[in-house]
Amino acid sequence: MNKFASFALGIILSFLLLGIPYLAQEGYFKPVPYRVTNVTTSDIGGKTNVQVTFIKDECEWGKMVVVGRYFGLVEELDYSMAQHGDRIQGDYTINVLVDDRARDYESIELRTRHLCGDDITSTDYDERTTVDRVLARVVPHHGQ
């Protein structure tokens, strides 16, 4: 084997030994519960309305929390949404009305948890893959 082939083999083995575990730890091989296609915001009565259009894939919806960032602090915010719960696969648009009137938040995040895996009837988090993602991150509208 010549020097170049040995070098190339070393690079490939290094990637396999170091790169694959890193990618797995970072969640690159986790299921994808949805793909966001559009996010818009508007002001409704002093609250921020976040409209998200997405394509739902294979996972089951678990829950959503909304948080606001304010000078490095993260606070959970109250919100209302017309439809909660799991949806069948396909395109959807949701409106999440966030009560962010308490502070002038720098950003708002809609964070979701989904259960993914073969046994869709199980609600045991140990038997299924839990996937936490940020559905949307927006700057509050506040009449802008």
PyMOL commands that set and color helices and strands:
alter all, ss='L'
color gray80, all
select helices_A, chain A and resi 3-25
alter helices_A, ss='H'
color red, helices_A
select strands_A, chain A and resi 34-44+47-56+60-70+73-77+79-81+90-98+107-116+129-138
alter strands_A, ss='S'
color yellow, strands_A
deselect
rebuild
show_as cartoon
